[in-house]
Amino acid sequence: MNKGVREVEYTVHELARLAGVTSRTLRYYDEIGLLKPGRLSESGYRLYGPREVDRLQQILFYRELGVDLETIKQIVHSPSFDELKALRQHREQLLEKRRHLDALIANVEKTIGAKERGIMMSDKEKFAAFKERLMEENEQKYGEEIRQKYGEEQVNRSNEKLRNMTKEQFDEAEKLSKDVLEALKEAMLSGDPGGEAAQRAADLHRQWLSFWWDHDSKEAHAGLARLYVEDERFKAYYDRVHPGAAEFLKEAILIYTGMKDR
């Protein structure tokens, strides 16, 4: 770049129009420290340069994938943040999202066609659409955290296992999910995560997990238990049983897997 050429800068309104967001959104991102302007003009107007434009693109990618603003802030402001690596991850996640949407669109078109011709869809076909929708919802809610913790390959294998799951297997997994909560509720009455009731809850949880993961790893089981406490959404899901239930389940699983002191 020639020294005499100034980089293009945008005002709040210009950048908002360019990115397809509102000026209010950019001001809010500034207020919470997510995206600060590159500098202020002599008149006090926010000005955004190429670095801020690239950062906004990253933020919008993460928002499209359902990541909350606080998590995005932690990611993009991390000293170890790798923009190229993040873009590659965005591409893979968006391609996976496109595959889900393509499958849903195909199923909707098939349903429309079946209804127009008076043909009944099989339960298997209806269930396939439901599974695709479930994967899409999970991706929106937890995709970023799970992929960061366990990697693209594991998440994709888990999605493939769900695609191949029969209705009977899914119903059994759902039953086990409820059994885990009931066992956890009962175990908390003892207050002992190493007790028989708590270890039964941990074992039920392992059985439930086997429906979603394609391998049985004590390390992965323990890692997921820790995530239940670290992630507020997982924590809230288990704490609805009783305050502190997520922490109690984590301790029970760490004892169950022998990973307590690791």
C-alpha positions as CSV (number, residue, x, y, z in Angstrom):
1,M,0.0,0.0,0.0
2,N,1.3,3.5,-0.9
3,K,2.2,5.6,2.2
4,G,0.2,8.5,0.9
5,V,-3.0,6.5,0.6
6,R,-5.3,6.4,3.6
7,E,-7.2,3.2,4.3
8,V,-11.0,3.3,3.8
9,E,-12.9,4.2,6.9
10,Y,-16.6,4.0,7.6
11,T,-18.9,5.9,9.9
12,V,-21.4,4.0,12.0
13,H,-24.2,4.5,9.5
14,E,-22.0,3.5,6.5
15,L,-20.7,0.3,8.1
16,A,-24.2,-0.6,9.3
17,R,-25.5,-0.3,5.8
18,L,-22.5,-2.2,4.4
19,A,-22.9,-5.1,6.9
20,G,-26.7,-5.2,6.9
21,V,-27.0,-4.4,10.6
22,T,-28.4,-1.4,12.5
23,S,-26.5,1.5,13.7
24,R,-27.8,0.8,17.1
25,T,-26.2,-2.7,17.0
26,L,-22.8,-1.2,16.2
27,R,-23.1,1.3,19.1
28,Y,-24.1,-1.5,21.4
29,Y,-21.1,-3.6,20.3
30,D,-19.0,-0.6,21.2
31,E,-20.6,-0.1,24.6
32,I,-20.0,-3.8,25.6
33,G,-16.4,-3.8,24.3
34,L,-17.1,-6.3,21.5
35,L,-16.3,-4.0,18.6
36,K,-14.6,-0.7,19.2
37,P,-14.2,1.8,16.4
38,G,-10.7,2.2,15.1
39,R,-10.6,5.9,16.1
40,L,-12.9,8.9,16.6
41,S,-13.0,11.8,14.2
42,E,-12.3,15.3,15.2
43,S,-16.0,15.8,15.5
44,G,-16.3,12.7,17.8
45,Y,-17.8,10.3,15.2
46,R,-16.9,6.7,15.4
47,L,-14.7,5.6,12.4
48,Y,-14.1,1.9,11.5
49,G,-11.2,0.8,9.4
50,P,-10.3,-2.6,7.7
51,R,-9.4,-4.3,10.9
52,E,-12.8,-3.4,12.5
53,V,-14.6,-4.5,9.3
54,D,-12.9,-7.9,9.4
55,R,-13.7,-8.2,13.1
56,L,-17.4,-7.4,12.5
57,Q,-17.4,-10.1,9.8
58,Q,-16.2,-12.6,12.4
59,I,-18.8,-11.5,14.9
60,L,-21.6,-11.8,12.4
61,F,-20.4,-15.3,11.4
62,Y,-20.6,-16.4,15.0
63,R,-24.0,-14.8,15.5
64,E,-25.3,-16.7,12.4
65,L,-24.1,-19.9,14.2
66,G,-26.1,-18.9,17.3
67,V,-23.1,-18.0,19.6
68,D,-24.0,-15.5,22.3
69,L,-22.2,-12.1,22.4
70,E,-20.3,-12.7,25.6
71,T,-18.8,-15.9,24.2
72,I,-18.0,-14.2,20.9
73,K,-16.2,-11.4,22.9
74,Q,-14.1,-14.0,24.7
75,I,-13.2,-15.7,21.4
76,V,-12.3,-12.8,19.2
77,H,-10.4,-10.9,22.0
78,S,-8.4,-14.0,23.0
79,P,-4.6,-13.5,22.4
80,S,-4.6,-16.9,20.7
81,F,-7.5,-16.0,18.3
82,D,-6.5,-17.2,14.8
83,E,-8.7,-15.4,12.1
84,L,-7.9,-17.8,9.3
85,K,-8.5,-20.9,11.5
86,A,-11.8,-19.3,12.6
87,L,-12.9,-18.7,9.0
88,R,-12.2,-22.3,8.1
89,Q,-14.2,-23.5,11.1
90,H,-17.0,-21.1,10.0
91,R,-16.9,-22.6,6.5
92,E,-17.2,-26.2,7.9
93,Q,-20.0,-25.3,10.2
94,L,-21.9,-23.4,7.5
95,L,-21.5,-26.3,5.1
96,E,-22.9,-28.6,7.8
97,K,-25.8,-26.2,8.4
98,R,-26.4,-26.1,4.6
99,R,-26.5,-29.9,4.5
100,H,-29.1,-29.9,7.3
101,L,-31.2,-27.2,5.5
102,D,-31.0,-29.1,2.2
103,A,-32.3,-32.2,3.9
104,L,-35.1,-30.3,5.6
105,I,-36.0,-28.6,2.3
106,A,-36.0,-31.9,0.5
107,N,-38.3,-33.4,3.2
108,V,-40.7,-30.5,3.1
109,E,-40.9,-30.7,-0.7
110,K,-41.5,-34.5,-0.4
111,T,-44.2,-33.8,2.1
112,I,-45.9,-31.2,-0.1
113,G,-45.7,-33.6,-3.1
114,A,-47.1,-36.5,-1.0
115,K,-50.0,-34.4,0.2
116,E,-50.8,-33.1,-3.3
117,R,-50.9,-36.7,-4.6
118,G,-52.7,-38.0,-1.6
119,I,-49.7,-40.2,-0.6
120,M,-48.9,-40.9,3.0
121,M,-45.3,-40.4,4.2
122,S,-43.8,-43.3,6.2
123,D,-42.9,-42.8,9.8
124,K,-39.3,-43.3,8.9
125,E,-39.4,-40.4,6.4
126,K,-41.1,-38.1,9.0
127,F,-38.5,-39.2,11.7
128,A,-35.6,-38.4,9.3
129,A,-36.8,-34.8,9.0
130,F,-37.2,-34.5,12.8
131,K,-33.6,-35.7,13.3
132,E,-32.3,-33.1,10.8
133,R,-34.2,-30.4,12.6
134,L,-32.8,-31.6,16.0
135,M,-29.3,-31.5,14.7
136,E,-29.8,-28.0,13.4
137,E,-31.2,-26.8,16.8
138,N,-28.3,-28.4,18.6
139,E,-25.8,-26.8,16.3
140,Q,-27.4,-23.4,16.9
141,K,-27.4,-23.8,20.7
142,Y,-24.2,-25.7,21.4
143,G,-22.2,-26.2,18.2
144,E,-19.4,-23.7,18.9
145,E,-18.7,-25.0,22.4
146,I,-18.8,-28.7,21.5
147,R,-16.7,-28.3,18.4
148,Q,-14.1,-26.3,20.3
149,K,-13.9,-28.9,23.1
150,Y,-14.2,-32.2,21.0
151,G,-13.4,-31.2,17.5
152,E,-15.1,-31.2,14.1
153,E,-14.6,-34.9,13.6
154,Q,-16.3,-36.0,16.8
155,V,-19.3,-33.7,16.3
156,N,-19.7,-34.9,12.7
157,R,-19.6,-38.5,13.8
158,S,-22.2,-37.9,16.4
159,N,-24.5,-36.2,13.9
160,E,-24.0,-39.2,11.6
161,K,-24.9,-41.6,14.4
162,L,-28.1,-39.6,15.0
163,R,-29.0,-39.8,11.3
164,N,-28.7,-43.6,11.5
165,M,-30.7,-43.9,14.7
166,T,-34.0,-45.8,14.5
167,K,-37.1,-44.4,16.1
168,E,-36.9,-47.2,18.7
169,Q,-33.3,-46.2,19.6
170,F,-34.3,-42.5,19.8
171,D,-37.2,-43.3,22.1
172,E,-34.9,-45.4,24.4
173,A,-32.4,-42.5,24.5
174,E,-35.2,-40.1,25.5
175,K,-36.3,-42.5,28.2
176,L,-32.8,-42.8,29.5
177,S,-32.5,-39.0,29.6
178,K,-35.6,-38.8,31.9
179,D,-34.2,-41.7,34.0
180,V,-31.0,-39.8,34.5
181,L,-32.9,-36.8,35.9
182,E,-35.0,-38.9,38.2
183,A,-32.0,-40.9,39.4
184,L,-30.1,-37.6,40.0
185,K,-33.0,-36.1,41.9
186,E,-33.0,-39.2,44.2
187,A,-29.2,-39.3,44.6
188,M,-29.1,-35.7,45.7
189,L,-31.1,-36.6,48.8
190,S,-28.1,-38.6,50.0
191,G,-25.7,-35.8,49.4
192,D,-23.0,-38.3,48.4
193,P,-21.8,-38.3,44.8
194,G,-19.9,-41.5,45.5
195,G,-22.9,-43.3,46.9
196,E,-24.9,-46.1,45.2
197,A,-27.7,-43.8,44.1
198,A,-25.3,-41.2,42.5
199,Q,-23.2,-43.9,40.8
200,R,-26.4,-45.4,39.3
201,A,-27.2,-41.9,37.9
202,A,-23.7,-41.7,36.4
203,D,-24.1,-45.2,34.9
204,L,-27.5,-44.2,33.4
205,H,-25.8,-41.1,32.0
206,R,-23.2,-43.3,30.4
207,Q,-25.9,-45.4,28.8
208,W,-27.6,-42.4,27.5
209,L,-24.4,-41.0,26.1
210,S,-23.7,-44.2,24.2
211,F,-26.7,-43.4,21.9
212,W,-25.1,-40.1,20.8
213,W,-21.3,-40.8,20.8
214,D,-19.6,-43.5,18.7
215,H,-17.1,-44.5,21.3
216,D,-17.0,-45.1,25.1
217,S,-14.3,-43.0,26.6
218,K,-14.0,-42.3,30.3
219,E,-12.0,-39.1,29.5
220,A,-14.8,-37.8,27.1
221,H,-17.5,-38.7,29.7
222,A,-15.6,-36.8,32.4
223,G,-15.0,-33.9,30.0
224,L,-18.7,-33.6,29.2
225,A,-19.5,-33.6,32.9
226,R,-17.1,-30.7,33.5
227,L,-18.8,-28.9,30.6
228,Y,-22.1,-29.2,32.4
229,V,-20.8,-26.9,35.1
230,E,-18.7,-24.6,32.9
231,D,-21.5,-23.8,30.4
232,E,-24.5,-22.0,31.9
233,R,-27.0,-23.5,29.6
234,F,-26.1,-27.1,30.5
235,K,-25.8,-26.1,34.1
236,A,-29.3,-24.6,34.1
237,Y,-30.7,-27.8,32.4
238,Y,-29.5,-30.0,35.3
239,D,-30.0,-27.4,38.1
240,R,-33.7,-27.4,37.4
241,V,-33.8,-30.8,39.1
242,H,-32.3,-29.2,42.3
243,P,-29.9,-26.3,42.8
244,G,-26.4,-27.7,42.5
245,A,-27.5,-30.7,40.5
246,A,-25.0,-30.1,37.7
247,E,-22.1,-29.9,40.1
248,F,-23.3,-33.0,41.9
249,L,-23.6,-35.0,38.6
250,K,-20.2,-33.8,37.6
251,E,-18.7,-35.1,40.8
252,A,-20.6,-38.4,40.5
253,I,-19.3,-38.9,36.9
254,L,-15.7,-38.1,37.8
255,I,-15.9,-40.7,40.5
256,Y,-17.6,-43.2,38.2
257,T,-15.0,-42.7,35.5
258,G,-12.0,-42.7,37.9
259,M,-11.1,-39.2,36.7
260,K,-11.7,-37.4,40.0
261,D,-8.1,-36.3,40.5
262,R,-7.1,-35.9,36.9
